[in-house]
Amino acid sequence: MRRIMYTNHRRMLVMEEKVLHDLEKFEKRAADRDHDKKKAVAEGIRCLPEYKSNLHMYGAESLKAAIKMTKEWLVDDHSEIDPDEFDRYLRKRRAADLAAQKVKVTNHGGVGS
């Protein structure tokens, strides 16, 4: 009888040790997944600002190219337009747009006051 109790007790300890070992493995996998998830989120966030900055840079470059082409077209087809005057107009227009954006942002905060 003692031998049977001893064997059963030993089996329970072995099973308990296996369960604890499996639980540790599960917790480690969960921690690894959590780490991988955080790593993936950080990578995604890093890629997003990089994409935005590239988009801004390439957008600005394509806009500059479009303005240059428009200026060349105006000079070629409309000799009466002074290219320097066109540049002054663009600078004045850009300043007006920036001022309008600042006013819009400033007025936005006062809405409903």
N, C-alpha and C positions, 0 to 999 in steps of 0.2 A: 504494500500500500504506500509505504514511504517512497519507494522508487517511482511509482506512478505519479505521486504528488510532485516529486522532485522533477521528473520529466516534464510534466505539465507546466510547472512553474518556470522551468528553463525555456520551454517553448514560448510561453507568454513574454519572458524577458527578451528573447530573440525577436519575436514579433514586434514588441514595443520598440526595440532598437531599430528595426527595419522601418517602422512607421516614422520614428523621429528622424532617421536618415533621409527618408523620402520627403518629409516635411522640410528639412533643411535644403534639399535639392530644389524643391518647389519654390521656397522663399528666395533662393539664389537666382533661379530662372526669372522669377517675378521682378527681382531687383535689377537683373540684367535687361529685361524687357523695358522696365521703367527708365533705366539709363539710356537704352537705345532710343526710346521714345523721346526723351529729353534731348538727346543728341540730334535726332531727326528734326525736331522742332527748331533747335538752334541753327541747324544747317539750312532749314527752310527760311528762317528769318534772315540769315546771312545772304541767301540767294535773292530774296525779295528786294532788299535795299540795293544789291548789286545790279539787279535787273532794272530797278527804277533809275539808278544813276546812269546806266548804259542807255536806257530809253531816253532819258533827258538829254544825254550827250549826243546821241545819234539824231534825236529829234531836232536839237539845236543846229547840228551840222546840216541836216537836210533843209531846215528853214533857211540857213545862211546860203546854201546852194540855190534854193528857189529864189531868194532875193537877188542873188548875183545873176541868175539867168534872166529874171525879170528886168533887172537894170540893163543887162546887155541887149535884151530885146527892145527895151525902150530907146536905148541909144541908137541901135541899128535902124529901127523902123520909124522913130520919131526924133529926128535930129534937133527939133526945136526944144526938146527937154534937156536941161542941163543935168548931167549925172551927179554933180556935187549938190545941186538943189534937191535932187531926189534923196540923197543921203541925209541932208538936213531935214527933209520932210519925215523920213523914217525915224530919225532921232527924236524929233518933236512928237511924233505919233507914239513912240515907245514911252516917252516921258509922260504923255497924257494918259496912256493906258495904265502905267504904274500908279499914277496919282489917283486914277479912278478906282483901282483895286484897293489902295490904302483907304480911300473914303468909304468904300463898300465894307471893308473889314471894320473900320471905326464905327460906322453907322449900325452894323449888325449887332454890336454889343448893346446898343441903346434901344433896340426894338422892344416894345412892351413896357418901357420904363415910364 
